[in-house]
Amino acid sequence: MKLARWQHNGLSHDGLVENGKVYAFAGGYSNEDLVKLGLPMALKVGALTLAAATGNEPYLDDVQLLVPIQPPSIRDFVAFEEHVEGVVKSIDASEGVVPEWYEYPTFYFTNPNSLIATGDVMNPPICQRLDFELEVGVIVGAVEGRDGSNLTPAEAQEAIFGYTIFNDWSARDIQAREMKVRLGPAKGKDFATTLGPWIVTADEFESRHDGEGFLNLLMTVSVNGVEIGRDSLANMGWPLSELIAYASRNTRVVPGDILGSGTAGSGCLAELWGRAGGLTPPPLKPGDEVVMTVEGIGEISNVVGEAVAAPAIASARVRPRMAR
């Protein structure tokens, strides 16, 4: 089942996509409601919705898709070794993947309030090295009998509600400055993340997991119609269930939380710059169209808009330290 949010005739609706049409949920449920109720209940609501269809529902081509869910939090991992290799080379060609990467999954928190939908124009901050990141987002659902803390990988697998495409837009020059302070990333990424085009529920992928829980889904990204990168989601260092289990350690994951897989191999420009030893392909510029596809989920597309100037902030003051 595909859960979408769309606008039609000035009104916003939540529902499902089926056979090229959109169907608002019976009972007035929102996508957030169904994630909290859990996947079995969501599938029942979906079946009731289709059974109550009138035939007058709008076609998908006639609506504007919106961000499919407003998550309480977003954790974005760095789980593809090939991506890490290339990005490290873009910083220091003599360095490799640090041993610590292999010990545990690593993630940062990004801003749930900076989400954009497929089809939206993405207006970045003023920067010289604008980039994209091809990822899959996994949506956490209700865990029966559990509060979402210290989940085992098996429990985390049961908590997966569905999947979406996740584009972690990045201003690499801003990010590089921030990371020198050994904290971040922050404003190098805190301007836009694309989610969409919808959420595909986990039941549609049950037969696609291998023996270790990995999903072999083809992922591609193109700029202005030219393919830039491709990879398989199965090339992660950890299956998605283990990312959720790690995220839940000594804290909680809650229904609606989204976890990014991290960037696929060849799924961003910075990685390719590291392998090429220069800015090839070039950074994104206004007017560029970035299209991402993930097998079994769909496609998202955004056009880069003009950079947005923000009010200036002064540098840190160098002042005599007060006595204490």
Steps between C-alpha positions, in 0.01 A plus 500: 500500500620850415412772755503848352408856591380727224329826421201516270268794439668688782451226760750260655420128525665186636434167339633234271613479140358216292480448122589860421241652734504639854248396766448698821496269801164383627437630849707815447825341615828679441824326405632582847192334654559177312871488582410528869235228467747266334528324167226232545240766582623724218453220248144445624422871459647487152277208405191677640595813307515317168175317576327836557637659180245683286689507172517879509839516671759726331781366289851518638605724210238757604620551858807657660687260722610632839748366755330172602559527875618748763745299712574570866871456427736413217824309549724471195763226496819453299471128428658447154873428509551602135351843569726550802808401297427757230410786733812443711709526183337834418639631831836317512604264220741318735230404751270197503191395690572534871478176705229654720259503206487120506426473872152656516265691268548877514229762452413864552166666569357723229211745497143365460386855422705536182331224299395553138300281264570360159429769241594788731766751401793469741650837597840449668707739710776693324772244438746387234475122533135397501442126505231231538502165681313192378350310795207291615302609805345241729191599702463360851154376596341378820674216683238282668566467870815712486581867550766511229804491730793257482344303217662184373558484122206257475272738690627788288413308184144460626491875567565594137183657364625591154753662273541823305769671290720740695715776341732660757592823317845629601698822474845341507706816549289606799508144635881482469544816707265372769665160526837658576350600836438126557126539527228472243401499224263787565425780253678305229185289489237687699313651205324220311435126505273342241269216607271321261329442279305294756550232766495139375397267782743235619279205401580567134867417567468193724619261228789727398712461816801270481612273784666788686212742455642709215278630218638477147329807353652692209561869577587761233549875478519723192563869438334660197425156356855364536547215747760592760490201734343163575528244776305234687349557841647159588849654497448657842726397784197418716139411410246770580363307798840521670509877444167528682621273780812714543298822495280362780793429735452669836226719353184452292393494141134594460241450226566739214875529559696481177847353462705567188708215361790729424619578150529215253827436322546761221185664636642850548739739329743529792582130472561534127716808557716295735550228240560746214730729697297807401152643454383252237203486454455867592305621805129559451380836372159669465287327239653154549246220540591214735303177460532202734344157457486203732368165382166418657451852639491742208660826395555849640601807303603852601631802312768714663380857552688819574713518813348682796695772680460509878570776753867529589636369829816656643810293572578395857618790719858481620474662844687486828362216707311598810651407831329210679 
